[in-house]
């Protein structure tokens, strides 16, 4: 069996994506439902089984494995800090347990950080030095690239853009705080807003059983006023936060990723809203784009995370 490839894993609340790379080429990819997860050991057991299946299917044993987890992780210690959307798991020695189980080196990162690594390696940000990635899905995550290096802060937890407060005394977030960007502009935030407006009798063609961010986007494109209002509201808050990020970081590019961005409505809205909040001298040199690797970005980046770490390259600012 060959040992020159790297396996990347994007472990989310509903699905797990796997990508094998050799050099800079994707040679295999697959995905599976996450299933019921209630502990760190559940994640390790699930991944160990899937990795074994991939090795048998491809006849390839990877040289190392990179994992992006949806939540707060300490990449330096290889520990889970808190996974709010995956079993609410706290303080778990992840890399130690998985590495022992699969007998391979394991590298851990936040899933949005790995998505940004993917875009920087073979995606839309290949030639960019300073980039911010905002992933908008069930929740909202962020990642920051400074001078080609991933900025993770003193504790390795920087980039929690979804937990910037945008509404005083707003809705309770999974993180325990109120009024986070995630509560109003994520997929679940958009769905919650539409559901509440329907309950209050607002006119719309959207049926209760059709309330998903994807369906709401379809209705918005068909001219449904409530659906348009829901996406306009989400874009307003994301654009406001992006304006602040432009003023702080002066990035070359802001990438909007995640399933909620795929309709194009968020990109269009953010480009309009950001002008109200970002300083013109900074904004004129900032590209606002969507991810080109889409749902594969996190797993691709996780594979490069393993490859770069194994080669001894420092990827951190």
Phi and psi restraints in degrees (value plus and minus 20) as a CYANA .aco file:
   2 UNK   PHI     -99.6   -59.6
   2 UNK   PSI     125.2   165.2
   3 UNK   PHI    -148.5  -108.5
   3 UNK   PSI      19.9    59.9
   4 UNK   PHI    -136.9   -96.9
   4 UNK   PSI      -7.3    32.7
   5 UNK   PHI    -133.0   -93.0
   5 UNK   PSI     146.3   186.3
   6 UNK   PHI    -151.1  -111.1
   6 UNK   PSI     114.2   154.2
   7 UNK   PHI    -122.1   -82.1
   7 UNK   PSI     108.3   148.3
   8 UNK   PHI    -132.1   -92.1
   8 UNK   PSI     118.9   158.9
   9 UNK   PHI    -149.5  -109.5
   9 UNK   PSI     108.4   148.4
  10 UNK   PHI    -130.9   -90.9
  10 UNK   PSI      85.9   125.9
  11 UNK   PHI    -121.7   -81.7
  11 UNK   PSI      86.3   126.3
  12 UNK   PHI    -130.1   -90.1
  12 UNK   PSI    -198.4  -158.4
  13 UNK   PHI     -90.6   -50.6
  13 UNK   PSI     -46.8    -6.8
  14 UNK   PHI    -135.9   -95.9
  14 UNK   PSI     -48.7    -8.7
  15 UNK   PHI    -165.1  -125.1
  15 UNK   PSI     140.7   180.7
  16 UNK   PHI    -142.4  -102.4
  16 UNK   PSI     103.9   143.9
  17 UNK   PHI    -122.3   -82.3
  17 UNK   PSI     120.7   160.7
  18 UNK   PHI    -145.1  -105.1
  18 UNK   PSI     115.8   155.8
  19 UNK   PHI    -157.5  -117.5
  19 UNK   PSI     112.3   152.3
  20 UNK   PHI    -124.3   -84.3
  20 UNK   PSI     110.7   150.7
  21 UNK   PHI    -141.1  -101.1
  21 UNK   PSI     131.2   171.2
  22 UNK   PHI    -150.8  -110.8
  22 UNK   PSI     100.5   140.5
  23 UNK   PHI      39.7    79.7
  23 UNK   PSI    -135.1   -95.1
  24 UNK   PHI    -136.3   -96.3
  24 UNK   PSI      -1.2    38.8
  25 UNK   PHI    -130.1   -90.1
  25 UNK   PSI     115.4   155.4
  26 UNK   PHI     -99.7   -59.7
  26 UNK   PSI     101.7   141.7
  27 UNK   PHI    -130.2   -90.2
  27 UNK   PSI     -32.4     7.6
  28 UNK   PHI    -185.0  -145.0
  28 UNK   PSI     122.1   162.1
  29 UNK   PHI    -169.3  -129.3
  29 UNK   PSI     131.1   171.1
  30 UNK   PHI    -177.7  -137.7
  30 UNK   PSI     152.1   192.1
  31 UNK   PHI    -169.0  -129.0
  31 UNK   PSI     141.6   181.6
  32 UNK   PHI    -171.1  -131.1
  32 UNK   PSI     132.2   172.2
  33 UNK   PHI     -83.3   -43.3
  33 UNK   PSI     126.4   166.4
  34 UNK   PHI     -86.5   -46.5
  34 UNK   PSI     -61.9   -21.9
  35 UNK   PHI      56.9    96.9
  35 UNK   PSI    -188.9  -148.9
  36 UNK   PHI     -99.3   -59.3
  36 UNK   PSI     100.9   140.9
  37 UNK   PHI    -146.1  -106.1
  37 UNK   PSI     102.6   142.6
  38 UNK   PHI    -148.8  -108.8
  38 UNK   PSI     -22.2    17.8
  39 UNK   PHI    -174.2  -134.2
  39 UNK   PSI     144.8   184.8
  40 UNK   PHI     -81.0   -41.0
  40 UNK   PSI     -56.6   -16.6
  41 UNK   PHI     -86.2   -46.2
  41 UNK   PSI     -50.3   -10.3
  42 UNK   PHI     -81.7   -41.7
  42 UNK   PSI     -61.5   -21.5
  43 UNK   PHI     -83.5   -43.5
  43 UNK   PSI     -66.2   -26.2
  44 UNK   PHI     -81.3   -41.3
  44 UNK   PSI     -66.1   -26.1
  45 UNK   PHI     -83.6   -43.6
  45 UNK   PSI     -63.7   -23.7
  46 UNK   PHI     -81.6   -41.6
  46 UNK   PSI     -67.0   -27.0
  47 UNK   PHI     -88.4   -48.4
  47 UNK   PSI     -60.1   -20.1
  48 UNK   PHI     -79.1   -39.1
  48 UNK   PSI     -62.4   -22.4
  49 UNK   PHI     -85.2   -45.2
  49 UNK   PSI     -66.4   -26.4
  50 UNK   PHI     -87.5   -47.5
  50 UNK   PSI     -57.5   -17.5
  51 UNK   PHI     -84.7   -44.7
  51 UNK   PSI     -61.7   -21.7
  52 UNK   PHI     -81.1   -41.1
  52 UNK   PSI     -61.9   -21.9
  53 UNK   PHI     -82.5   -42.5
  53 UNK   PSI     -61.4   -21.4
  54 UNK   PHI     -85.5   -45.5
  54 UNK   PSI     -62.6   -22.6
  55 UNK   PHI     -80.2   -40.2
  55 UNK   PSI     -60.7   -20.7
  56 UNK   PHI     -89.6   -49.6
  56 UNK   PSI     -59.4   -19.4
  57 UNK   PHI     -88.4   -48.4
  57 UNK   PSI     -57.8   -17.8
  58 UNK   PHI    -122.0   -82.0
  58 UNK   PSI     -32.3     7.7
  59 UNK   PHI      37.7    77.7
  59 UNK   PSI      12.2    52.2
  60 UNK   PHI    -144.9  -104.9
  60 UNK   PSI     106.0   146.0
  61 UNK   PHI    -121.2   -81.2
  61 UNK   PSI      97.0   137.0
  62 UNK   PHI     -87.0   -47.0
  62 UNK   PSI     134.1   174.1
  63 UNK   PHI     -93.1   -53.1
  63 UNK   PSI     -49.8    -9.8
  64 UNK   PHI    -181.3  -141.3
  64 UNK   PSI     143.4   183.4
  65 UNK   PHI    -144.4  -104.4
  65 UNK   PSI     113.2   153.2
  66 UNK   PHI    -131.2   -91.2
  66 UNK   PSI     120.1   160.1
  67 UNK   PHI    -150.2  -110.2
  67 UNK   PSI     108.8   148.8
  68 UNK   PHI    -125.7   -85.7
  68 UNK   PSI     101.8   141.8
  69 UNK   PHI    -129.5   -89.5
  69 UNK   PSI     120.8   160.8
  70 UNK   PHI     -98.9   -58.9
  70 UNK   PSI      73.2   113.2
  71 UNK   PHI     134.9   174.9
  71 UNK   PSI    -185.0  -145.0
  72 UNK   PHI    -111.0   -71.0
  72 UNK   PSI     102.6   142.6
  73 UNK   PHI    -152.9  -112.9
  73 UNK   PSI     134.4   174.4
  74 UNK   PHI    -126.3   -86.3
  74 UNK   PSI      79.8   119.8
  75 UNK   PHI     -87.7   -47.7
  75 UNK   PSI     -47.1    -7.1
  76 UNK   PHI     -88.1   -48.1
  76 UNK   PSI     -60.4   -20.4
  77 UNK   PHI    -117.5   -77.5
  77 UNK   PSI     -26.3    13.7
  78 UNK   PHI      47.1    87.1
  78 UNK   PSI      12.4    52.4
  79 UNK   PHI    -135.1   -95.1
  79 UNK   PSI     125.2   165.2
  80 UNK   PHI     -96.1   -56.1
  80 UNK   PSI     109.9   149.9
  81 UNK   PHI    -112.6   -72.6
  81 UNK   PSI     -74.8   -34.8
  82 UNK   PHI    -181.8  -141.8
  82 UNK   PSI     106.3   146.3
  83 UNK   PHI    -132.3   -92.3
  83 UNK   PSI      69.8   109.8
  84 UNK   PHI     -83.5   -43.5
  84 UNK   PSI     -49.3    -9.3
  85 UNK   PHI    -126.3   -86.3
  85 UNK   PSI     -14.4    25.6
  86 UNK   PHI    -148.4  -108.4
  86 UNK   PSI      64.3   104.3
  87 UNK   PHI      46.9    86.9
  87 UNK   PSI     -11.0    29.0
  88 UNK   PHI      30.1    70.1
  88 UNK   PSI      21.2    61.2
  89 UNK   PHI     -94.5   -54.5
  89 UNK   PSI     116.6   156.6
  90 UNK   PHI    -147.8  -107.8
  90 UNK   PSI     127.0   167.0
  91 UNK   PHI      24.9    64.9
  91 UNK   PSI      51.5    91.5
  92 UNK   PHI    -148.7  -108.7
  92 UNK   PSI     110.1   150.1
  93 UNK   PHI     -96.0   -56.0
  93 UNK   PSI      64.4   104.4
  94 UNK   PHI     -89.8   -49.8
  94 UNK   PSI     -76.9   -36.9
  95 UNK   PHI     -84.1   -44.1
  95 UNK   PSI     -56.7   -16.7
  96 UNK   PHI     -79.9   -39.9
  96 UNK   PSI     -66.6   -26.6
  97 UNK   PHI     -89.5   -49.5
  97 UNK   PSI     -64.8   -24.8
  98 UNK   PHI     -90.9   -50.9
  98 UNK   PSI     -60.6   -20.6
  99 UNK   PHI     -81.1   -41.1
  99 UNK   PSI     -61.7   -21.7
 100 UNK   PHI     -83.7   -43.7
 100 UNK   PSI     -57.4   -17.4
 101 UNK   PHI     -92.4   -52.4
 101 UNK   PSI     -61.1   -21.1
 102 UNK   PHI    -122.1   -82.1
 102 UNK   PSI     -26.1    13.9
 103 UNK   PHI      38.8    78.8
 103 UNK   PSI      23.5    63.5
 104 UNK   PHI    -161.1  -121.1
 104 UNK   PSI     134.2   174.2
 105 UNK   PHI     -84.3   -44.3
 105 UNK   PSI     119.0   159.0
 106 UNK   PHI    -147.4  -107.4
 106 UNK   PSI     115.3   155.3
 107 UNK   PHI    -142.0  -102.0
 107 UNK   PSI     116.8   156.8
 108 UNK   PHI    -136.8   -96.8
 108 UNK   PSI     122.4   162.4
 109 UNK   PHI    -171.8  -131.8
 109 UNK   PSI     146.5   186.5
 110 UNK   PHI     -86.7   -46.7
 110 UNK   PSI     126.0   166.0
 111 UNK   PHI     -85.6   -45.6
 111 UNK   PSI     -50.3   -10.3
 112 UNK   PHI     -95.6   -55.6
 112 UNK   PSI     -54.2   -14.2
 113 UNK   PHI     -80.5   -40.5
 113 UNK   PSI     -62.3   -22.3
 114 UNK   PHI     -87.9   -47.9
 114 UNK   PSI     -55.4   -15.4
 115 UNK   PHI     -82.2   -42.2
 115 UNK   PSI     -60.6   -20.6
 116 UNK   PHI     -86.9   -46.9
 116 UNK   PSI     -58.3   -18.3
 117 UNK   PHI     -79.3   -39.3
 117 UNK   PSI     -63.8   -23.8
 118 UNK   PHI     -79.9   -39.9
 118 UNK   PSI     -66.4   -26.4
 119 UNK   PHI     -86.2   -46.2
 119 UNK   PSI     -54.2   -14.2
 120 UNK   PHI     -93.0   -53.0
 120 UNK   PSI     -48.9    -8.9
 121 UNK   PHI    -104.6   -64.6
 121 UNK   PSI     -71.5   -31.5
 122 UNK   PHI    -154.8  -114.8
 122 UNK   PSI      -6.8    33.2
 123 UNK   PHI    -130.4   -90.4
 123 UNK   PSI    -166.5  -126.5
 124 UNK   PHI     -95.2   -55.2
 124 UNK   PSI     -34.2     5.8
 125 UNK   PHI    -129.7   -89.7
 125 UNK   PSI       4.0    44.0
 126 UNK   PHI     -76.6   -36.6
 126 UNK   PSI     -56.5   -16.5
 127 UNK   PHI    -127.1   -87.1
 127 UNK   PSI      -3.5    36.5
 128 UNK   PHI    -121.2   -81.2
 128 UNK   PSI     122.6   162.6
 129 UNK   PHI    -113.4   -73.4
 129 UNK   PSI     -59.8   -19.8
 130 UNK   PHI    -144.9  -104.9
 130 UNK   PSI      89.9   129.9
 131 UNK   PHI    -158.3  -118.3
 131 UNK   PSI     124.4   164.4
 132 UNK   PHI    -139.1   -99.1
 132 UNK   PSI     112.8   152.8
 133 UNK   PHI    -133.2   -93.2
 133 UNK   PSI     109.3   149.3
 134 UNK   PHI    -140.5  -100.5
 134 UNK   PSI      97.8   137.8
 135 UNK   PHI    -118.4   -78.4
 135 UNK   PSI     101.4   141.4
 136 UNK   PHI    -137.4   -97.4
 136 UNK   PSI      85.5   125.5
 137 UNK   PHI    -157.5  -117.5
 137 UNK   PSI    -151.2  -111.2
 138 UNK   PHI     -77.7   -37.7
 138 UNK   PSI     -59.6   -19.6
 139 UNK   PHI    -140.6  -100.6
 139 UNK   PSI    -185.2  -145.2
 140 UNK   PHI    -153.5  -113.5
 140 UNK   PSI     106.7   146.7
 141 UNK   PHI    -144.7  -104.7
 141 UNK   PSI     148.8   188.8
 142 UNK   PHI    -164.1  -124.1
 142 UNK   PSI     140.9   180.9
 143 UNK   PHI    -170.0  -130.0
 143 UNK   PSI     131.4   171.4
 144 UNK   PHI    -152.3  -112.3
 144 UNK   PSI     107.9   147.9
 145 UNK   PHI    -132.6   -92.6
 145 UNK   PSI     105.5   145.5
 146 UNK   PHI    -145.6  -105.6
 146 UNK   PSI     101.8   141.8
 147 UNK   PHI      30.5    70.5
 147 UNK   PSI      29.2    69.2
 148 UNK   PHI      48.8    88.8
 148 UNK   PSI     -15.3    24.7
 149 UNK   PHI    -134.4   -94.4
 149 UNK   PSI     125.6   165.6
 150 UNK   PHI     -96.2   -56.2
 150 UNK   PSI     103.6   143.6
 151 UNK   PHI    -115.2   -75.2
 151 UNK   PSI      97.8   137.8
 152 UNK   PHI    -140.3  -100.3
 152 UNK   PSI     -21.6    18.4
 153 UNK   PHI      59.4    99.4
 153 UNK   PSI     157.4   197.4
 154 UNK   PHI     -79.2   -39.2
 154 UNK   PSI     -61.3   -21.3
 155 UNK   PHI    -119.0   -79.0
 155 UNK   PSI     -13.8    26.2
 156 UNK   PHI      56.6    96.6
 156 UNK   PSI      -5.7    34.3
 157 UNK   PHI    -136.8   -96.8
 157 UNK   PSI     -10.0    30.0
 158 UNK   PHI     -83.0   -43.0
 158 UNK   PSI     135.4   175.4
 159 UNK   PHI      82.7   122.7
 159 UNK   PSI      -9.1    30.9
 160 UNK   PHI     -98.4   -58.4
 160 UNK   PSI      44.0    84.0
 161 UNK   PHI     -84.8   -44.8
 161 UNK   PSI     -53.0   -13.0
 162 UNK   PHI     -85.0   -45.0
 162 UNK   PSI     -34.1     5.9
 163 UNK   PHI    -130.0   -90.0
 163 UNK   PSI       1.9    41.9
 164 UNK   PHI     -94.6   -54.6
 164 UNK   PSI     111.4   151.4
 165 UNK   PHI     -94.4   -54.4
 165 UNK   PSI     104.7   144.7
 166 UNK   PHI    -138.8   -98.8
 166 UNK   PSI     -31.2     8.8
 167 UNK   PHI    -155.9  -115.9
 167 UNK   PSI      97.5   137.5
 168 UNK   PHI     -83.6   -43.6
 168 UNK   PSI     113.4   153.4
 169 UNK   PHI      33.9    73.9
 169 UNK   PSI      16.5    56.5
 170 UNK   PHI    -100.4   -60.4
 170 UNK   PSI    -181.2  -141.2
 171 UNK   PHI     -85.1   -45.1
 171 UNK   PSI     129.5   169.5
 172 UNK   PHI     -91.3   -51.3
 172 UNK   PSI     109.0   149.0
 173 UNK   PHI    -116.1   -76.1
 173 UNK   PSI     141.3   181.3
 174 UNK   PHI     -79.4   -39.4
 174 UNK   PSI     -42.7    -2.7
 175 UNK   PHI     -97.8   -57.8
 175 UNK   PSI     -30.8     9.2
 176 UNK   PHI      80.6   120.6
 176 UNK   PSI     -30.2     9.8
 177 UNK   PHI    -116.1   -76.1
 177 UNK   PSI     151.3   191.3
 178 UNK   PHI    -133.8   -93.8
 178 UNK   PSI     127.3   167.3
 179 UNK   PHI      54.4    94.4
 179 UNK   PSI       1.0    41.0
 180 UNK   PHI     -85.9   -45.9
 180 UNK   PSI     133.2   173.2
 181 UNK   PHI     -71.0   -31.0
 181 UNK   PSI     -59.2   -19.2
 182 UNK   PHI     -78.4   -38.4
 182 UNK   PSI     -52.3   -12.3
 183 UNK   PHI     -92.7   -52.7
 183 UNK   PSI     -41.9    -1.9
 184 UNK   PHI    -134.7   -94.7
 184 UNK   PSI     -41.8    -1.8
 185 UNK   PHI    -142.1  -102.1
 185 UNK   PSI     -22.9    17.1
 186 UNK   PHI     -97.8   -57.8
 186 UNK   PSI     154.8   194.8
 187 UNK   PHI     -77.1   -37.1
 187 UNK   PSI     -65.4   -25.4
 188 UNK   PHI     -87.5   -47.5
 188 UNK   PSI     -52.4   -12.4
 189 UNK   PHI     -86.7   -46.7
 189 UNK   PSI     -62.1   -22.1
 190 UNK   PHI     -82.8   -42.8
 190 UNK   PSI     -65.2   -25.2
 191 UNK   PHI     -82.5   -42.5
 191 UNK   PSI     -63.2   -23.2
 192 UNK   PHI     -81.4   -41.4
 192 UNK   PSI     -62.7   -22.7
 193 UNK   PHI     -81.7   -41.7
 193 UNK   PSI     -67.3   -27.3
 194 UNK   PHI     -83.1   -43.1
 194 UNK   PSI     -63.4   -23.4
 195 UNK   PHI     -79.8   -39.8
 195 UNK   PSI     -64.5   -24.5
 196 UNK   PHI     -86.9   -46.9
 196 UNK   PSI     -58.5   -18.5
 197 UNK   PHI     -87.0   -47.0
 197 UNK   PSI     -57.0   -17.0
 198 UNK   PHI     -85.4   -45.4
 198 UNK   PSI     -62.9   -22.9
 199 UNK   PHI     -81.2   -41.2
 199 UNK   PSI     -48.7    -8.7
 200 UNK   PHI    -107.3   -67.3
 200 UNK   PSI     -17.0    23.0
 201 UNK   PHI      72.3   112.3
 201 UNK   PSI      -6.3    33.7
 202 UNK   PHI     -89.3   -49.3
 202 UNK   PSI     118.5   158.5
 203 UNK   PHI     -93.3   -53.3
 203 UNK   PSI     112.6   152.6
 204 UNK   PHI    -185.5  -145.5
 204 UNK   PSI     138.7   178.7
 205 UNK   PHI    -110.5   -70.5
 205 UNK   PSI     -24.5    15.5
 206 UNK   PHI     -95.6   -55.6
 206 UNK   PSI     105.3   145.3
 207 UNK   PHI    -106.6   -66.6
 207 UNK   PSI     134.8   174.8
 208 UNK   PHI     -77.5   -37.5
 208 UNK   PSI     -57.2   -17.2
 209 UNK   PHI     -94.9   -54.9
 209 UNK   PSI     -25.9    14.1
 210 UNK   PHI    -123.0   -83.0
 210 UNK   PSI      -9.9    30.1
 211 UNK   PHI    -101.0   -61.0
 211 UNK   PSI      66.9   106.9
 212 UNK   PHI    -151.3  -111.3
 212 UNK   PSI     134.2   174.2
 213 UNK   PHI     -77.6   -37.6
 213 UNK   PSI     -57.9   -17.9
 214 UNK   PHI     -84.5   -44.5
 214 UNK   PSI     -66.8   -26.8
 215 UNK   PHI     -85.8   -45.8
 215 UNK   PSI     -59.9   -19.9
 216 UNK   PHI     -81.6   -41.6
 216 UNK   PSI     -58.4   -18.4
 217 UNK   PHI     -82.9   -42.9
 217 UNK   PSI     -60.3   -20.3
 218 UNK   PHI     -81.4   -41.4
 218 UNK   PSI     -64.4   -24.4
 219 UNK   PHI     -85.4   -45.4
 219 UNK   PSI     -56.6   -16.6
 220 UNK   PHI     -81.7   -41.7
 220 UNK   PSI     -61.3   -21.3
 221 UNK   PHI     -88.3   -48.3
 221 UNK   PSI     -42.5    -2.5
 222 UNK   PHI    -108.4   -68.4
 222 UNK   PSI     -21.4    18.6
 223 UNK   PHI      78.0   118.0
 223 UNK   PSI     -12.3    27.7
 224 UNK   PHI     -84.7   -44.7
 224 UNK   PSI     104.6   144.6
 225 UNK   PHI     -85.3   -45.3
 225 UNK   PSI     -60.7   -20.7
 226 UNK   PHI     -86.5   -46.5
 226 UNK   PSI     -63.2   -23.2
 227 UNK   PHI     -81.7   -41.7
 227 UNK   PSI     -63.0   -23.0
 228 UNK   PHI     -81.6   -41.6
 228 UNK   PSI     -63.4   -23.4
 229 UNK   PHI     -82.0   -42.0
 229 UNK   PSI     -59.6   -19.6
 230 UNK   PHI     -83.6   -43.6
 230 UNK   PSI     -64.3   -24.3
 231 UNK   PHI     -95.5   -55.5
 231 UNK   PSI     -52.6   -12.6
 232 UNK   PHI     -85.0   -45.0
 232 UNK   PSI     -61.8   -21.8
 233 UNK   PHI     -83.3   -43.3
 233 UNK   PSI     -67.1   -27.1
 234 UNK   PHI     -82.1   -42.1
 234 UNK   PSI     -63.4   -23.4
 235 UNK   PHI     -83.2   -43.2
 235 UNK   PSI     -55.6   -15.6
 236 UNK   PHI     -79.2   -39.2
 236 UNK   PSI     -70.3   -30.3
 237 UNK   PHI     -88.8   -48.8
 237 UNK   PSI     -59.8   -19.8
 238 UNK   PHI     -86.3   -46.3
 238 UNK   PSI     -62.0   -22.0
 239 UNK   PHI     -82.6   -42.6
 239 UNK   PSI     -58.1   -18.1
 240 UNK   PHI     -83.6   -43.6
 240 UNK   PSI     -67.0   -27.0
 241 UNK   PHI     -84.5   -44.5
 241 UNK   PSI     -62.9   -22.9
 242 UNK   PHI     -81.1   -41.1
 242 UNK   PSI     -57.8   -17.8
 243 UNK   PHI     -79.1   -39.1
 243 UNK   PSI     -64.0   -24.0
 244 UNK   PHI     -83.5   -43.5
 244 UNK   PSI     -59.3   -19.3
 245 UNK   PHI     -86.6   -46.6
 245 UNK   PSI     -58.3   -18.3
 246 UNK   PHI     -81.7   -41.7
 246 UNK   PSI     -64.1   -24.1
 247 UNK   PHI     -85.0   -45.0
 247 UNK   PSI     -51.7   -11.7
 248 UNK   PHI    -103.3   -63.3
 248 UNK   PSI     -67.5   -27.5
 249 UNK   PHI    -121.9   -81.9
 249 UNK   PSI     -38.3     1.7
 250 UNK   PHI      29.9    69.9
 250 UNK   PSI      34.1    74.1
 251 UNK   PHI     -97.6   -57.6
 251 UNK   PSI     137.4   177.4
 252 UNK   PHI     -93.7   -53.7
 252 UNK   PSI     -50.7   -10.7
 253 UNK   PHI    -171.0  -131.0
 253 UNK   PSI     121.5   161.5
 254 UNK   PHI    -136.2   -96.2
 254 UNK   PSI     103.1   143.1
 255 UNK   PHI    -122.6   -82.6
 255 UNK   PSI     107.8   147.8
 256 UNK   PHI    -122.2   -82.2
 256 UNK   PSI      99.3   139.3
 257 UNK   PHI    -145.8  -105.8
 257 UNK   PSI    -196.2  -156.2
 258 UNK   PHI      74.1   114.1
 258 UNK   PSI     138.1   178.1
 259 UNK   PHI     -77.4   -37.4
 259 UNK   PSI     -53.4   -13.4
 260 UNK   PHI     -87.7   -47.7
 260 UNK   PSI     -41.4    -1.4
 261 UNK   PHI    -105.6   -65.6
 261 UNK   PSI     -30.6     9.4
 262 UNK   PHI     -90.3   -50.3
 262 UNK   PSI     -39.6     0.4
 263 UNK   PHI     -93.5   -53.5
 263 UNK   PSI     -39.1     0.9
 264 UNK   PHI      69.1   109.1
 264 UNK   PSI     -31.3     8.7
 265 UNK   PHI     -88.0   -48.0
 265 UNK   PSI     -59.3   -19.3
 266 UNK   PHI     -86.7   -46.7
 266 UNK   PSI     -64.3   -24.3
 267 UNK   PHI     -78.0   -38.0
 267 UNK   PSI     -67.9   -27.9
 268 UNK   PHI     -80.5   -40.5
 268 UNK   PSI     -65.2   -25.2
 269 UNK   PHI     -87.8   -47.8
 269 UNK   PSI     -61.6   -21.6
 270 UNK   PHI     -86.1   -46.1
 270 UNK   PSI     -60.6   -20.6
 271 UNK   PHI     -78.7   -38.7
 271 UNK   PSI     -53.4   -13.4
 272 UNK   PHI     -97.1   -57.1
 272 UNK   PSI     -67.5   -27.5
 273 UNK   PHI     -90.9   -50.9
 273 UNK   PSI     -54.3   -14.3
 274 UNK   PHI     -82.4   -42.4
 274 UNK   PSI     -47.1    -7.1
 275 UNK   PHI     -83.1   -43.1
 275 UNK   PSI     -44.7    -4.7
 276 UNK   PHI     -95.0   -55.0
 276 UNK   PSI     -40.4    -0.4
 277 UNK   PHI    -141.8  -101.8
 277 UNK   PSI     -47.0    -7.0
 278 UNK   PHI    -107.6   -67.6
 278 UNK   PSI     125.0   165.0
 279 UNK   PHI     -87.6   -47.6
 279 UNK   PSI     108.7   148.7
 280 UNK   PHI     -74.5   -34.5
 280 UNK   PSI     -58.5   -18.5
 281 UNK   PHI     -83.0   -43.0
 281 UNK   PSI     -49.4    -9.4
 282 UNK   PHI    -107.4   -67.4
 282 UNK   PSI     -61.5   -21.5
 283 UNK   PHI     -86.1   -46.1
 283 UNK   PSI     -50.8   -10.8
 284 UNK   PHI     -82.8   -42.8
 284 UNK   PSI     -41.8    -1.8
 285 UNK   PHI    -128.3   -88.3
 285 UNK   PSI      -5.3    34.7
 286 UNK   PHI    -129.2   -89.2
 286 UNK   PSI     100.9   140.9
 287 UNK   PHI    -103.7   -63.7
 287 UNK   PSI     115.8   155.8
 288 UNK   PHI    -131.2   -91.2
 288 UNK   PSI      94.6   134.6
 289 UNK   PHI    -156.6  -116.6
 289 UNK   PSI     151.3   191.3
 290 UNK   PHI    -128.5   -88.5
 290 UNK   PSI     136.0   176.0
 291 UNK   PHI     -79.5   -39.5
 291 UNK   PSI     118.7   158.7
 292 UNK   PHI    -117.2   -77.2
 292 UNK   PSI     -37.1     2.9
 293 UNK   PHI    -106.5   -66.5
 293 UNK   PSI     -35.4     4.6
 294 UNK   PHI      30.7    70.7
 294 UNK   PSI    -148.5  -108.5
 295 UNK   PHI     -86.8   -46.8
 295 UNK   PSI     -35.0     5.0
 296 UNK   PHI    -109.1   -69.1
 296 UNK   PSI     -29.1    10.9
 297 UNK   PHI     -76.4   -36.4
 297 UNK   PSI     -66.3   -26.3
 298 UNK   PHI     -83.9   -43.9
 298 UNK   PSI     -64.1   -24.1
 299 UNK   PHI     -90.6   -50.6
 299 UNK   PSI     -59.3   -19.3
 300 UNK   PHI     -81.7   -41.7
 300 UNK   PSI     -67.1   -27.1
 301 UNK   PHI     -82.6   -42.6
 301 UNK   PSI     -56.0   -16.0
 302 UNK   PHI     -86.0   -46.0
 302 UNK   PSI     -56.8   -16.8
 303 UNK   PHI     -84.7   -44.7
 303 UNK   PSI     -62.9   -22.9
 304 UNK   PHI     -88.1   -48.1
 304 UNK   PSI     -52.4   -12.4
 305 UNK   PHI     -75.9   -35.9
 305 UNK   PSI     -66.8   -26.8
 306 UNK   PHI     -86.0   -46.0
 306 UNK   PSI     -65.8   -25.8
 307 UNK   PHI     -81.6   -41.6
 307 UNK   PSI     -67.1   -27.1
 308 UNK   PHI     -87.0   -47.0
 308 UNK   PSI     -60.7   -20.7
 309 UNK   PHI     -86.1   -46.1
 309 UNK   PSI     -60.7   -20.7
 310 UNK   PHI     -86.3   -46.3
 310 UNK   PSI     -48.9    -8.9
 311 UNK   PHI    -103.1   -63.1
 311 UNK   PSI     -24.3    15.7
 312 UNK   PHI      65.3   105.3
 312 UNK   PSI      -9.0    31.0
 313 UNK   PHI    -101.7   -61.7
 313 UNK   PSI     112.1   152.1
 314 UNK   PHI    -101.9   -61.9
 314 UNK   PSI      96.5   136.5
 315 UNK   PHI    -120.5   -80.5
 315 UNK   PSI     -20.1    19.9
 316 UNK   PHI    -125.2   -85.2
 316 UNK   PSI     123.1   163.1
